Amino acid sequence: MTNPAPRPRTRRRGLIVAAVVIVAALVATACAVVLWPRSGEPAPQASPSADAFQRPEDWSADRPAVHLTPERAWMNDPQKPFFLDGLWHFYYLYNADHPDGNGTAWYHATSPDLVHWTDQGVAIDKYANGLGDIWTGTAVVDERGTAGFGAGAVIAIVTQQTDGVQRQSLFVSRDGGYRFSSYDGNPVMDNPGVADWRDPRVFWDDTAGHWVMALAEHDRIGFYTSPNLREWTYASDFVTAGLGVLECPDLFPMAVDGDPDDVRWVLAAGANGAAEGMTTGTVYWTGAWDGRRFIADAGGHRWLDHGPDYYASVTWDDPRLSADERMTARYGIGWMNNWSYAGRLPGDDWQGGSDSIVRQITLRADADGRATLHSTPARELSGLEGPPVLLDDVVLEAGRRTPSTTAPRSGAYRLRLSASGDTGELRVRIASGDGSFATVGYDFDAGTVFVARDADAIAADMPEDYRAVRTAPVAVAGGRITLDIVVDTTSVEVFADDGTAALTMATYGGPGARGVQLEAARHTVRVEDASLAPLRVAPIARQ
């Protein structure tokens, strides 16, 4: 799906401490933070490459340090990466003519580690074959040469749209995914008269011995099979209710708790959560797949991320691993934006927000034995972490707040902590020098993690959806919650209780030094095992 010129769409929350803490000024370190270091522990030393924590002087204030963005113009939906010749190949929808011209192309980026990226330019041009611009789809390595272009050719099946009609087209790359050409027989799937008919997710089903496509068809996901990626046959569909117009489907197997003898299939899709008091995001069902149809487990759908800004998400596995390992964990990434305000986010250089950090997705049995997806930062992110500052355990009385910190010079950091309480609320303020802030917290009474940006630098000028508090239920044992919070210049990503819930939120600060404060509301809260690690800048190599 795409809309490079955003319009309304159907798709789419100090403190006096119990003991006096020591505030240490860590000037001249790569972190440049003012914190309350853990007693008896040395302050972190400057990194040998201190410049790694320094933002380039010519960057705009809103350029993220560790998130993928284009140099200019507009970005939206990410496309599922594949691994070839030692590199991950990743694409996203890109409108070079924004804001004056419409239509998206596929923009290409490569990475050895899913953290450091190199721009490779446009891989599939828009409006080049008479069938319109290029929307979301799937690129696969045709290892068997089933499509007739030779073993190892990279084939992209994508939606094209012209005059309001959506069709599926095939593009082929013979240079490893850097440039694609249009297949002479396009479209390979002509529209049967359906208004919403897009976003093909394609994979080879080894058990069934054919290609499978999951296609978003308004309120349902249609499934198709093919021997060669060119000729597709309808197999079945999966019908939903109350989730608006579905987009960006996904279908994949996962082992529950890593057990190869307990494999479930996961069907995911972009959906509208308005009927459930949510915004747009990614829903999923677990169930069984027989090569032609998906049969959902009892219990209905769940949400992969409860924040306002995790849409058009994709997942993928690592082909370098064994078959069992590939079903134990997957990677995931989403577009950090929301069509309710997509074109209104600040950005002098580009617009459209950014992509999330890459995550690790696992499937675990919850307390009731129900298979549930968990999201945590991918282990590759730890390679950007500098020496962490360990913080003293503190007891925060109701209404009190810790001294403010100063954020690392990179603008990005990772805050980990554990909090406990019988009642009340922990709040983590992501603050700016002008008094604006976003909030991450846990409500011990409600049993919910939440994010809020109603007090950030742009909230007053944004639609009501932007100011809504977003929550996720997380029932914790013994009244103890763990939070892993990744902060960048324009975003906060929260992972609660070892990935039981994730909340992703774009947020913008004002002028002045940025920092962090912890606060207790309504009752005393204890914070333990807290640390703050600065993240090195990971600039995108531009061609």
C-alpha atoms as one frame of an Amber mdcrd trajectory, in Angstrom:
protein
   0.000   0.000   0.000   1.079   3.539  -0.385  -0.035   7.100  -0.525   2.977
   9.348  -1.084   0.788  12.445  -0.960  -1.006  11.728   2.358  -4.764  12.087
   2.491  -7.469  10.715   4.825  -7.439   6.923   4.705  -9.374   4.045   6.196
  -6.238   2.570   7.758  -4.965   3.806   9.494  -0.244   7.776  24.860  11.360
  14.790  40.394  12.030  14.272  42.738  13.148  13.939  46.292  14.437  10.409
  46.612  14.399   8.374  49.802  18.170   8.554  49.955  20.246  11.414  48.586
  21.784  10.451  45.272  25.072  11.677  43.862  24.835  13.568  40.623  28.038
  13.139  38.652  28.971  15.356  35.760  30.588  13.123  33.196  31.971  15.878
  31.045  34.423  14.876  28.307  33.093  11.334  28.048  31.435   9.986  24.949
  28.189   9.764  26.904  28.063  13.352  28.177  25.335  12.432  30.665  24.579
  13.749  34.122  23.170  10.882  36.169  23.159   9.240  39.554  25.942   6.609
  39.102  25.740   3.452  41.153  27.701   3.862  44.382  31.270   2.556  44.342
  31.354   2.091  40.535  33.718   4.097  38.330  32.329   6.514  35.805  32.527
   5.202  32.238  35.608   6.194  30.302  35.537   7.907  26.960  35.295   5.569
  24.016  38.491   5.295  21.944  36.394   6.593  19.053  34.487   9.336  20.849
  33.352  10.826  17.542  31.094   7.795  17.111  28.792   9.379  19.684  28.831
  12.836  18.075  26.137  13.799  15.590  27.507  15.206  12.322  27.385  19.002
  12.363  25.459  19.224   9.092  22.585  17.021  10.280  19.175  18.506  10.906
  17.892  18.354  14.489  15.348  15.690  13.553  17.696  13.271  11.777  17.743
   9.990  13.785  21.060   8.556  14.914  20.227   4.853  14.604  17.108   4.650
  12.397  16.887   4.311   8.638  15.755   7.423   6.736  16.156   8.697   3.157
  18.397  11.644   2.421  15.450  13.642   1.099  11.848  13.474  -0.127   9.433
  10.850   1.304   9.473   7.276   2.659   6.846   4.787   3.791   6.271   0.999
   3.783   9.284  -1.262   4.388   9.632  -4.387   2.234  10.799  -7.782   3.515
  14.607  -8.050   3.202  16.474 -10.996   1.736  20.101 -12.080   2.244  22.372
 -12.457  -0.774  26.144 -12.308  -1.316  26.885 -11.362   2.302  24.392  -8.482
   2.478  20.841  -7.871   3.561  18.877  -6.235   0.734  16.068  -4.001   1.952
  13.593  -1.798   0.100  11.100   0.856   1.108   8.519   2.927  -0.735   9.982
   6.249  -1.815   8.557   9.319  -3.532  11.392  11.430  -4.945   8.841  14.024
  -6.112   7.354  14.755  -2.687   5.645  17.081  -1.910   4.703  18.252  -5.382
   4.427  14.941  -7.229   2.696  11.667  -6.438   3.644   8.000  -6.704   6.229
   5.726  -5.105   9.169   3.652  -6.297  11.160   0.953  -4.506  14.273   2.432
  -2.898  17.117   0.019  -2.107  19.436  -0.111   0.916  21.939  -2.802   1.883
  23.465  -3.779   5.211  25.883  -6.404   6.556  24.312  -6.318  10.027  20.828
  -4.682   9.891  22.260  -1.663  11.751  24.623   0.050   9.294  23.004   0.866
   5.957  24.179   1.970   2.512  21.869   3.712   0.047  21.781   1.975  -3.329
  19.239   4.208  -5.057  15.959   3.388  -6.764  15.637  -0.276  -7.711  12.161
  -0.253  -9.318  11.043   2.933 -11.052   7.522   4.274 -10.782   5.373   4.932
 -13.864   7.816   3.112 -16.144   5.706   0.284 -17.623   2.306   1.880 -18.119
   0.723   0.214 -15.074   1.275   2.987 -12.534   3.520   3.466  -9.550   5.073
   0.793  -7.330   3.443  -0.211  -4.064   4.206  -2.862  -1.468   5.146  -6.425
  -2.433   7.829  -9.045  -1.913  11.270  -9.672  -3.384  12.496 -13.279  -3.317
  15.593 -15.099  -4.530  14.315 -17.703  -7.017  16.918 -20.302  -6.132  15.270
 -23.013  -8.258  14.782 -20.797 -11.291  11.042 -21.513 -11.284  10.126 -18.212
 -12.967  12.259 -18.949 -16.023  14.853 -16.220 -15.487  17.572 -18.534 -14.222
  18.434 -19.954 -10.833  19.242 -17.185  -8.343  17.369 -14.401 -10.134  15.722
 -11.927  -7.756  11.993 -11.656  -8.461   9.750  -8.923  -7.048   5.965  -9.330
  -7.034   4.439  -5.915  -6.308   1.178  -4.028  -6.491   0.844  -1.378  -9.163
  -2.022   1.089  -9.276  -3.331   3.226 -12.069  -6.720   4.928 -12.434  -7.739
   3.466  -9.074  -7.202  -0.154 -10.185  -4.704  -2.303  -8.289  -2.887  -5.161
 -10.033   0.044  -7.445  -9.248   3.146  -7.220 -11.436   6.443  -9.099 -11.676
   9.866  -7.470 -11.890  13.146  -9.323 -12.342  16.695  -8.446 -11.305  19.706
 -10.223 -12.768  22.262  -8.203 -10.793  21.361  -9.333  -7.288  18.517  -6.931
  -6.549  20.109  -3.593  -7.452  17.987  -2.886 -10.537  14.779  -4.532 -11.737
  13.083  -4.635 -15.127   9.392  -5.121 -15.809   8.223  -8.535 -17.044   6.713
  -8.348 -20.523   3.646 -10.298 -19.403   2.589  -7.834 -16.687   0.317  -7.751
 -14.899   0.679 -11.347 -13.732  -2.579 -10.945 -11.753  -5.261  -8.673 -13.155
  -7.818  -7.132 -10.846 -11.033  -9.170 -10.585 -13.092  -6.098  -9.726 -11.971
  -5.559  -6.117 -11.262  -2.032  -4.870  -8.656  -3.049  -2.277  -6.413  -5.770
  -3.738  -2.788  -5.261  -2.797   0.449  -5.918  -0.939   1.395  -9.478  -2.018
   3.510 -11.396   0.496   5.200 -14.293  -1.311   7.193 -17.281  -0.032   8.184
 -20.766  -1.150   6.286 -23.460   0.759   8.753 -26.336   0.811   6.234 -28.818
   2.214   3.612 -28.039  -0.438   6.184 -27.582  -3.203   4.867 -24.308  -4.585
   4.919 -20.559  -4.124   2.297 -19.015  -1.841   0.936 -15.474  -1.946  -1.021
 -13.756   0.835  -2.891 -10.758  -0.614  -4.821  -8.038   1.250  -8.384  -7.912
  -0.094 -10.311  -5.328   1.953 -11.604  -7.290   4.977  -9.887 -10.577   4.135
  -6.565 -12.125   3.199  -6.649 -14.109  -0.032  -4.256 -17.013  -0.566  -2.905
 -17.987  -3.983  -0.442 -20.630  -5.192   1.952 -20.737  -8.131   4.562 -23.092
  -9.565   6.542 -20.273 -11.198   5.687 -16.802  -9.766   4.002 -15.907 -13.067
   0.770 -17.930 -12.973  -1.344 -17.740  -9.824  -4.339 -19.798  -8.719  -6.776
 -18.803  -5.984  -6.705 -21.245  -3.039  -8.734 -19.803  -0.148  -9.260 -16.738
   2.022  -9.338 -15.698   5.663 -12.129 -13.239   6.532 -11.936 -10.705   9.363
 -14.389  -8.319  11.028 -13.990  -4.959  12.789 -10.425  -4.322  11.604 -11.052
  -1.958   8.700  -9.196  -2.329   5.404  -6.374  -4.846   5.808  -2.939  -4.212
   4.317   0.580  -5.673   4.256  -0.156  -9.324   5.161   2.446 -11.814   6.364
   2.387 -15.602   6.852   5.152 -17.658   8.450   5.804 -20.649  10.757   7.336
 -20.357  14.234   8.252 -22.852  16.940   6.609 -22.164  20.299   9.356 -21.556
  22.876  11.825 -22.853  20.304  10.316 -26.353  20.334  10.541 -27.815  16.778
   7.765 -30.266  17.679   5.338 -27.414  18.457   5.107 -25.255  15.328   2.332
 -22.732  14.694   1.753 -20.589  11.661   1.306 -16.850  12.185  -0.887 -14.723
   9.922  -0.334 -10.974  10.351  -1.748  -7.872   8.662  -1.904  -4.116   8.965
  -5.260  -3.201  10.508  -7.350  -0.413  12.012  -7.932  -0.752  15.766 -10.469
   2.088  16.150 -13.212  -0.348  17.163 -10.980  -1.510  20.025  -9.875   1.935
  21.177  -6.571   1.677  19.337  -4.989   3.185  16.279  -3.611   1.453  13.200
  -1.016  -1.258  13.645  -0.248  -4.922  13.069  -2.597  -7.694  14.187  -1.856
 -11.411  14.078  -3.457 -14.791  14.508  -1.776 -18.113  15.270  -3.004 -21.293
  13.659  -2.304 -24.003  11.100  -1.440 -23.879   7.384  -1.958 -26.844   5.061
  -0.420 -25.363   1.928  -3.692 -23.819   0.741  -5.635 -22.480   3.731  -5.039
 -20.932   7.157  -7.059 -22.218  10.119  -6.853 -19.867  13.118  -6.541 -21.003
  16.719  -9.325 -20.042  19.116  -9.056 -16.667  20.820  -9.037 -14.193  17.953
  -6.386 -11.682  16.963  -3.749  -9.888  19.011  -1.560  -6.827  18.401   2.152
  -7.077  17.685   2.777  -3.506  18.869   0.472  -1.298  20.967   2.055   2.054
  20.137   0.707   4.545  17.588   3.504   4.245  15.036   4.286   0.686  13.972
   2.631   0.034  10.645   3.208  -1.926   7.418   5.501  -4.243   9.364   7.417
  -7.142   7.833   9.190 -10.153   9.335  11.874 -12.429   7.933  14.215 -15.199
   8.994  17.948 -15.727   8.489  18.686 -18.222   5.693  22.167 -18.869   7.130
  20.615 -20.729  10.076  19.393 -24.310  10.241  15.746 -25.107   9.538  14.957
 -25.440  13.250  16.815 -22.237  14.155  14.946 -20.304  11.484  11.657 -21.106
  13.216  12.929 -20.132  16.680  13.242 -16.390  16.003  12.630 -13.893  13.196
  13.540 -10.306  12.512  10.907  -7.584  12.243  10.712  -3.924  11.205   7.875
  -1.429  10.796   7.177   2.035   9.413   7.277   4.519  12.323   4.419   6.727
  11.262   0.638   6.854  11.094  -1.600   7.900   8.194  -3.612  10.086  10.601
  -0.744  12.602  10.563   1.885  11.101   8.248   2.509  14.260   6.250   2.551
  16.560   9.286   5.610  15.264  11.109   8.487  17.781  11.062  11.370  17.283
   8.670  13.384  19.836   6.741  15.333  17.245   4.747  12.730  14.522   4.233
   9.272  13.478   5.420   7.462  10.254   6.168   9.102   9.442   9.487  11.548
   6.529   9.657  11.675   2.799  10.050  11.829   1.224  13.495  14.904  -0.500
  14.798  15.127  -4.110  13.683  13.587  -6.434  16.268  13.765 -10.063  17.252
  10.366 -11.759  17.102   9.739 -14.963  19.058   6.656 -17.069  19.769   6.167
 -18.078  23.399   3.444 -19.773  25.390   1.868 -17.393  27.901   0.589 -18.325
  31.364  -2.556 -19.773  29.812  -0.595 -21.763  27.243  -1.598 -19.441  24.383
   1.104 -18.874  21.764   2.004 -15.159  21.769   4.505 -13.116  19.770   7.184
 -11.253  21.734   9.311  -8.368  20.419  12.729  -7.251  21.666  15.525  -5.199
  20.066  17.577  -7.378  17.732  20.888  -8.399  19.273  22.703  -6.479  16.515
  21.685  -3.180  18.163  23.965  -3.923  21.130  26.930  -3.348  18.818  26.098
   0.378  18.928  26.048   0.579  22.718  28.743   2.497  24.548  29.753   1.891
  28.169  26.579   1.977  30.269  26.140   4.141  33.328  24.764   1.998  36.159
  22.285   3.803  38.358  21.660   3.495  42.078  18.499   1.728  43.165  16.070
   4.390  44.341  12.743   4.606  46.141  10.594   7.350  44.636   7.907   8.813
  46.840   4.612   9.765  45.218   4.859  13.002  43.256   8.658  13.092  43.375
  11.075  13.095  40.458  14.771  12.344  39.990  17.157  15.075  38.918  17.222
  15.580  35.170  19.912  14.013  33.050  21.499  15.186  29.847  21.060  12.822
  26.932  24.095  11.440  25.064  25.496  13.618  22.315  24.396  11.124  19.676
  20.783  11.790  20.648  20.201   8.042  21.010  20.423   5.794  24.039  19.043
   2.637  25.629  17.544   2.832  29.124  16.906  -0.428  30.989  15.269  -0.630
  34.395  13.135  -2.695  36.720  10.379  -1.139  38.826   8.132  -2.503  41.536
   5.157  -1.263  43.515   1.891  -2.340  45.061  -0.018   0.468  43.405   0.643
   3.812  41.732   2.571   4.554  38.579   6.153   4.852  37.323   6.761   7.563
  34.731   9.876   8.028  32.611  10.073  11.516  31.147  11.915  11.941  27.845
  12.381  15.680  28.243  13.611  18.716  26.306  15.117  21.919  27.632  12.053
  23.933  26.646   9.827  21.937  29.022   8.274  19.636  26.413   8.438  15.891
  27.032   7.119  12.451  26.135   6.324   9.834  28.758   6.842   6.092  29.112
   5.323   4.427  32.153   3.736   1.526  33.943   0.456   1.731  35.849   0.580
  -0.846  38.667  -3.152  -0.501  39.339  -4.242  -1.056  35.755  -1.463  -3.483
  34.866  -0.616  -1.512  31.703   2.472  -0.083  30.059   1.819   3.253  28.352
   3.370   5.893  26.106   2.181   9.488  25.822   3.335  12.527  23.867   0.543
  14.987  24.613   3.189  17.287  26.114   5.857  16.984  23.406   7.032  19.890
  21.250   4.517  19.443  18.413   1.495  17.940  20.209  -0.520  21.166  20.299
  -0.444  21.443  16.514  -1.207  17.795  15.774  -4.508  15.892  15.375  -6.203
  14.353  18.387  -4.927  10.886  17.449  -1.384  12.119  17.987  -2.123  13.181
  21.569  -3.888   9.965  22.624  -2.237   7.851  25.325  -1.520   4.333  24.081
  -1.452   1.360  26.452  -0.630  -2.349  26.485  -1.748  -4.862  29.117   1.175
  -6.502  30.912   0.349  -8.505  34.033   3.540  -8.896  36.038   4.353 -11.307
  38.842   5.075  -9.785  42.232   4.341  -6.244  41.064   7.676  -6.001  39.218
   8.004  -4.708  35.633  11.089  -4.528  33.422  11.390  -1.881  30.708  13.883
  -1.715  27.833  13.524   1.733  26.216  15.304   2.746  23.001  15.277   6.522
  22.461  16.379   8.384  19.344  16.004  12.028  18.356  12.433  11.554  17.095
  11.238   8.267  18.545  10.751   6.082  21.607  10.466   2.283  21.381   9.451
   0.434  24.528   9.820  -3.294  25.226   8.150  -4.418  28.447   8.580  -7.606
  30.448  11.148  -9.161  28.098   9.118  -8.403  24.999   5.648  -9.323  26.258
   4.534  -5.941  24.922   6.086  -3.409  22.546   5.005   0.210  22.051   6.454
   2.347  19.270   5.995   6.110  19.155   7.352   8.957  17.065   7.891  12.018
  19.246   9.565  15.383  18.819  11.454  17.494  21.322  11.993  21.207  21.490
  15.159  23.307  21.731  17.550  22.932  24.629  19.290  19.997  26.253  17.362
  16.733  26.224  17.309  14.411  29.191  15.578  11.779  31.287  13.730  11.864
  34.599  11.992   9.162  36.630   8.837  10.024  38.520   6.376   8.255  40.831
   2.647   9.012  40.762  -0.015   8.205  43.378   2.209   5.863  45.391   5.829
   4.990  46.180   7.705   3.115  43.447  11.071   1.380  43.705  13.454   1.425
  40.710  16.263  -1.116  40.503  18.866  -2.473  38.067  18.734   0.687  35.977
  21.350   1.542  33.365  21.710   3.976  30.504  23.864   3.092  27.501  24.589
   5.721  24.831  24.163   4.538  21.246  26.745   5.328  18.622  25.611   7.204
  15.544  25.055   4.844  12.620  25.056   7.239   9.646  23.686   5.928   6.361
  26.323   5.745   3.651  24.968   7.775   0.739  26.007   6.943  -2.800
